[in-house]
Amino acid sequence: MKQSFRTLALVSATVAATAAATTIFPITASQSAASPTAPAKASPMAVAVAAEAINAPMVTGLPDFTQLVERVGPAVVNIEATGSGRSKAGARGGDAAPDDDEVPEFFRRFFGPDAPFPGGPGGPGGPQGPQGGPDSLSIGTGFIISGDGYLLTNHHVIDGADEVKVTLSDRREFKAKVVGSDPQSDVAVLKIAADDLPYLRTGDSKSLKPGQWVVAIGSPFGLDHSVTAGIVSALGRAANAEQRYVPFIQTDVAINRGNSGGPLLNTRGEVVGINSQIFSNSGGYMGVSFAIPMDVAMNVAQQIKTSGKVSRGQIGVSVGTVTSEMVKGFGLPDTRGALVSDVRAGSPAEKAGIEPGDVIRSVDGIPIDDSSDLPPVIGAMAPGSTAKLVILRNGKPIERSVTLSRLDESAVAGNPQRPSPRQPSAEGKVNWLGLVGQDIGADERRDLGLRDGEGVAIARIDGKAARNAGLRPGDIVLRVGTVPVGTASALDREVAKLARAGADQTVMLLVRRGGATQFVAITPDRGDRE
């Protein structure tokens, strides 16, 4: 089901520190009742406190990062990647400059000043112009993780490159070998022929907390070794659908084109993340930046160094967010968890007995508060390992043990696109939800990727509530609540049961449109038919 998105307006506010301390006097009951023309005299103690506050030095609380930068700076490198293949590879991931009529919601990855946005003139994914030419250049950042020449950067910095050049802080230049890269995490491992190099220590990204100071070093707009600082704004962010296996660190550190692949450091000088993306409607920094946690990056790097590829676990489900309406429809205690909307045939989830409508609340004791929490947790587990899932089914907790299979990378981009059913007939009986259902033939069911006896096509919509929920003719209803339906009469029968329970009841329909399957909440009104 295609979701509708509202434009997100981000408003930043800057709070300036006052130049002098503010003196606060205690107010007694008698003082508060006194006439404003005859104010009560302050006590000697209050006067002394006021004098001490006025004479006290102002405390700014701002750290000094000079020693940190001097110590870690030599391990940060500049990266230049060139190649004709970048015209295709670079188009991935939301780098394109927005059109005027597009909503301002763009997670961007940035190259250097000589590389236009992919999709634009002279840039990767677009027509070649005066700035581009047959070989496209990107400028990014990287950092050394071992003295024998291994370093990390972003996959999107070197993706499609024929040649990668690494420049150290002492101006030595090396041609780098791409050991391997992983599009799903946006991590790439490079190797240069050098020894006894300075390298960064890895910090514990799992111990980060919002409000903690962090520092970035990179090459924004080609300006090598530029230092910016800020705080951790949030943790576990799902920045985009293409990198669903990365729980991003959100910061307010200034990140711009050329910072991609550079280190995010804690105040001990340990690298805790790789700067990867920003949220922007202008193409520049707007106060919201995202970094890949180092526990994720190092797991990927180790697999690449060991086997040349990255393996992730999967259970074979599609999940969605639990809304307040769904809480009513499924009888849930709250909105925490990942709502299962689809279980792939033959998947570990199906073998373990997981069904659409189940809400996954935890994996091996790790809480799943939102649907975006599940992919990083499962993806970090090795194929063949067993995970214990706590789920809610019909509002009651149960446990299921699932043996993970290896993630099929070809299925990561989303559900396979399916054709829509033929335009159904609008004739038929209107049920309580204002829907007219129509049976689907066996051949058409097979073409749509449905199992035998699965699904009912919506022929007509007369109910305002159903229409407002986004349903439209041609959608396929798979379940009413947790009950599968395969005929129009079965759909009407299950809806009628709910109608007898009360007109104010929220009804959950599992609906498929094209390649997307999700639950839709409908709260009908007996008088809502058009």
N, C-alpha and C positions, 0 to 999 in steps of 0.2 A: 504494500500500500504506500503510495507516495505521500510523504508528509509535507505539510506546508510550514514554511519557516518565516518567522517575523524578523525584521531587521533589528539587529542588536546595537543599540547606541551605547557607546562607552564614554563616560564623562570622567575626566581626571580632575582631582582637586589637589592643590599644593598648600600645605599648611606651613607658614613661616614661623620661626621661633622668635619670641620677643627678645628685645635687647636687654631688658632688665627684669629682675624677678618681681612678681606680683605679691604684694603684702595682703594677707587675709586676716582680718580682725574678728575674734569671736564676738557674737552678738548675744547679750543676755536678754531675758524676757523683758526686763525693765527698759533696756535700751531700745528694743524694737517698738515699744509703746510710746517712747518719748517724742516730743514735738520736733519736727525737722529744723525748727528755728533755734532749738536749744539742745544740740546733740550732747550725748553723755560723754564725759571725759574718759579717754583711754587709760587703762591701768598701767602702772610702771612696767609690769611684765610684758604687756602687749607692745609698749613702746620699744622695749629692749629687743623683742623678737623682730619688730619691723626694721630697726636699725641694723641688726645682724643680717637680715635678708637683703637689704639694699647694698650692703658692703661685700656680700659674698660673691665670689667669682661665678660667672655664668658657666654652666656645664652643658656642652654641646652634645656629648655622647657619640660623636662621630669617630670611627676608627681611622687609623693611619695605615694604609696598605703599602707604603713604600718598600719596606723590607720584604714583604711577601712577593711583590712584583719583581724585585731585584733577584730574589732566590729562584722563582719559577719561570721567569721570562725566557731564559735561554732554551727551555724545553718546548717553547711554542714556535711553530714554523708557519711559513707562508706557502700556499699551494697554488700552482697554476696548472690547469688542465686544458688541453687542446685536442680537437679531433672533429672530423666531419660527422662522426656517429652521434655527436651530441644533439644534432638537430632533431633526432627522434627520441633519444633517451631523456633529454632535458625537458621535454614537454610534460613529463609526469609531475603531478602534485600541486597544482595551484600557484604556479609562478607567474602566470599570465597577468598582464596589467588589466585592471577592470575597465569595462566600458562604462560610460556615464549612467546608463540605465540599469546597471547591476547593483544588487544590494551590497553594502560595504562589509561583507564578511569574507575575509580572505586570509588563509594561513599560508604564509609565503616562505619560500626558501630562497636565499639570496646568493648571487654570484658577485663577481667584482664589477668595477665601474665600466669596463669595456664590453661587458656582456649585457645586451638588452634583455628584457624579460622574454622567456620562451614564448613563442607564439607571436611576437612582435617583429617588425622589420629588422633583419640582421640577427635575430636571436634564434635560439634553438626552438624548433617547432614552428617556425614562421619563415616568410620569404627572406632571402639573403639580401641585405642592403649594404650601404657604404661602411657601416660599423662592423659588420659581421664577416662576410667573405665565406669561402668554402670551409675554412677551419674556424670553429667557434671557440672562444677563450672564456674560461671561468676562473675567477680568483676566489680562493677560500682560505681557511685556516686549518691547522692540524696541530697535534701535540705528540711528543715522543713518550712511549710507555715503557720502553726498555733500552738499556744502553747499547744493545746490538743493532739498533736501527729500526725497530718496529714503531709505527705511529698510527694514530687514529684520526679520521676525519668523517665527514658525512658522505653517504653514498651518492647523494645528488650533486656533490661537488665534482666527483670524478666519473659519474655515470656517462658512458659512451665515449670516454676520452681515449685517444690513441697514444697520448704522451702525457705524463704527469711529472712536473718539476717541483722539487721541494727546496726552499731556501731557508737556511738556518739563521739564527739571530746574528751569527758572526759573518754572514753574507756568503758562506759556502753554499754551492748549489749541487744538487744531486738529481739524477733521473730516478724516479721511484717506480718500483714494481707494485702493481695492485695484487696483493695476495688474495683478496676476495672482498666482496661487499654484499650487503643484505638490504634490499629495498624496503622490507617490512619494518625494520628498525631504523633505517637510514644511517647505518654504520658501515664504514669501509676500513679495511686494514691495509696499510702500505708498508713497504720495506725499502730502506736505503742502505747502500753499501758503506757503512761507517761503524766504528766501534767507540766505546768509552764516551758515549753521548750523555748529556744531562737528560733526565727524564722525570716525569711527574709521578708522585705517589698517588695511589687511588684511595679516595675517601669512602666513607659509608653513606651512600645516597639514601639509604632507608632511614637513617637517623635525622635527616633534614626536617626542619619544622618551619611553618610559615612565620615570617618575621625575622628569620636568620639572615645575616649579611652574607652576600656572595659577590664574587668578582669574575669578570670576563676579560680575556685578552684575545685580540683578534686583529683582522685587517679590514675594517670597514672602509669601503670605497678605495681599497688598495693601500690604506694608511697602516703600515705594518706596526704590530705591537702596540695598538691602542688599548688603553685600559678603561673599563667602565665598571661601575659597582651599583649594587642595589640590594634588594631583599627578596627572599623567597615569598611569592605571593600565594601560592597554593600548590598542592601535590596531587598526583594521580589524575591529571587532566587528560581527557581524550581530545587531542587537538584536531584529528581528522580521521575519516573512515579508512584511509589507506594505511594508517599506522595504528591499527586498533590494538596491537600487541605492545604498545609503549605507553606506560603511565607517566606522561610528561611532567616535568617540573616547571611550573609557571613562575616567572620572575618579572621584576620591573627594571632589570638591567638593560641598558641601551644596546640593542642588537640591530645591525644594519647589513646591507649587502657586503659580503666579504667576511663577516663574522662566522658564517656557517662552518661547522667542524671544529671551532675553537673550544677551549676548556672553560667550564664553569667551576670556580674554585671556592672552597670554604675558607674561613679566616685562618686556618692552619696551613693553607697552601696546597691542600689536597684536592684533586680533581673529583668532583661529584657529579658532573654532567657534561654533555656535549651540546653546545648551542646549535639549534637546528632550524627553528621557525619563529616567525612573529605573527601577531594578529594585526592586520592593517587594512585600511581602506584607501590609503594614499601611496603605498609602496615603501614607506619609511617607518621608522620606529614610532609607536604610539603608546608605549608603556606596558605592553603585554608581550612577553617573550617566552619561548619554550625550549627546554633542554631535555635531552635523552638521559635518564638516570644512569650512572656508571655501573650499577649492578647489572642492568640490562645490556649496556654496551660491552662490558667485559665478558659476559656470558657469550654474546655473539662473537666477539673477537677470538675467544678461546676455541670456539667451535670452528671458526674459519681457519685458524692456524693449524688445528688438529686434522680436520677432515676436508676443508675447503668449502664447506656448505653449512647451513644452519638448519637444524631440525627442531620443530616445535610440536608439542602435543595438541591434540584436538579431541573433542567429544562428539562433534557433529550436530550442533544445534545452532539455530538462529535465535537471538534474544532481543528483547525490547525493554523499555523503561516502564516501571509500574507507576501509573498515575493515580490521582485521588479517586477518579471514577472507577478505575480497575479495582481499587481497594473494596469498593462497594460491590462490584460485580462478582468478584471472586471470594469475598468474605475474608479479606486479609487484615492483619492487625495494623499494618502501616505500609508505606511505599518502598521499603527497603527490599533489594533483591533484583534479580534478572529474570524477567518473564520469558519463558520458552514459547516461541511462536511457531517453530518448525523443528522437526527431528528428521534428519536425513536417513533414508532407508539403508539398513545394514551398518549404521554408525555405532560407535561404542555407547552412545546415549540410548539408542533404540534397544540394544542388547541388554542394557542395564534397567530398562523399563521406564525411562523418562518419557513424559508425554507433553504435548502442547498444553499450556495452561499451568504447568508446574512453575514455581518460583524458586530459583536457586538462591539460597541465603548465605551459604558458606561453602568453601572448598578446603578440606583438610584444616578446618578451624579458622581459616582466613575469611573475615566477613566480606560479603558481596553486597555493598550498599546500593549500587547502581549497575545497570547493564554493562556500562563501559568498564567496570571493574573485573568482569569475568575473563575476557580474552587475554589480558596480560598474565593473569594467574595461571590459566590453563596453558597458554603458550610457553611459559617459562618451564613447564614440566616436560620431562623426557618422554618420548613415545615409548609405550610399553609399561610405563609406571601406572600405579593405581591411585585414584583420588577418591576420597570420601565426600560426597555431596550431601548437605542438609537442604532439603527442599520443602516447600509448603504445597500441599495438594488439597484443594477444597478447604483451605484454611488450616489444615492439620499438618504438623511436621512429620516427615519420614526421612529415612536415610537411604542412599543408593551408592554403591561402590562402582566406579567406572574405570575400566582399563583403557588408557588413552591410545589412540592411533597416531600416525604421523600426519601432520597437517599437509593437505594438498594445496600447494601454493597457487595453483591455477584457480582455486575456488575462493581465494582470499578477496579478490576484487569485488565480490558481491554474488548474489544469487544469479544463476544462469537466466538469461532472458527467455521467456516463454511467450508464444503467441497468445493473443486474447481469444476467447471463445467467439464463435460466430455470433452475430447480433441476435440475441434471443427474441422470441415472440413476446409482445407486451400483453398478450392475453393471459388470463388466469386470475385466481383468487388473491385478494390483498389480505395479508395477515396483520397481526396486531402491531408489528413494527412498520407497517406501511410498505412492505416488500412483496413483490410477486416473483416467486421462484420458478425455475424451469430445469427439467432434467437434462443431463449431459450424456450424449451417446458414447458408446464404448470406444469408437475410433477417435472421436474428438478428445475424450479423456486421455487417451494414450498420447495424442499430439500435444496435449497441455502438460504432460508429465505427471498426471494424477494416477493414483492407484485405482484398482477396480472398485467401483462403488463409492468413490470419494468425490465429494463436492457437488454443489448446486449453484447454477448460474442465476444471477439477479437479472430478471427480465424488465422490471419496472420499479420505480421508487415513488410512492405516494406520501410517505411520512416525512415531515419536516425534520424530525430528530435524526432519522437515518441519513437524510440528505445533508444536514448540517455536520454530521460525523464524517462526511467525505465519501460516502458510498456512491457508486454510480452503476448504471446498467452494464453488464458484462463482467462485473466482479464475481468471484467464486467464493461462496460461503462453505468453509470446511467443517466448522464446528459452531454449535450454539453453546456457549459456556465451555464445558469440557466434553460435551457429547458430540461425536462425529455425526454428520448428516450427508446423505448421498442422493436424496431425492427431494423434490419439491414438497411432497407430502410429509416427509420426515422433518424438513425445515419448519413447516407450518405446525406440526404436532409439538415440536419442542418449544416453539414460540408461544403456542397456546398454553402450555404448562406454566410458562413464566407469566403470561397475562393473568392467569388465575391467582398468581401470588401477589399481584398489586401493580397498579399503573406507574408507581414511582420507582419501580425496581430498575436498576441498571443492568442491561443485557450485554454480555460479551460475545461478539462474533469474531471467529477466526476467519480472516478474509485473505484471498490471494488475488493479486493483480500483476500480470506479467510474471516477473521473477521474484517479486517481493511478497512475503507472507507476514501478517501481523494481526494482533487483536485490535478490534475497534469497539469502543464503549458507546452504547446508545441508551439514553434514559428517555423512554417514550412517554408521550402524553396521549390519553385516549382521544383528545380532540385535536391532535396535531396534523391530521391528514389534509393534504392540499386539495 
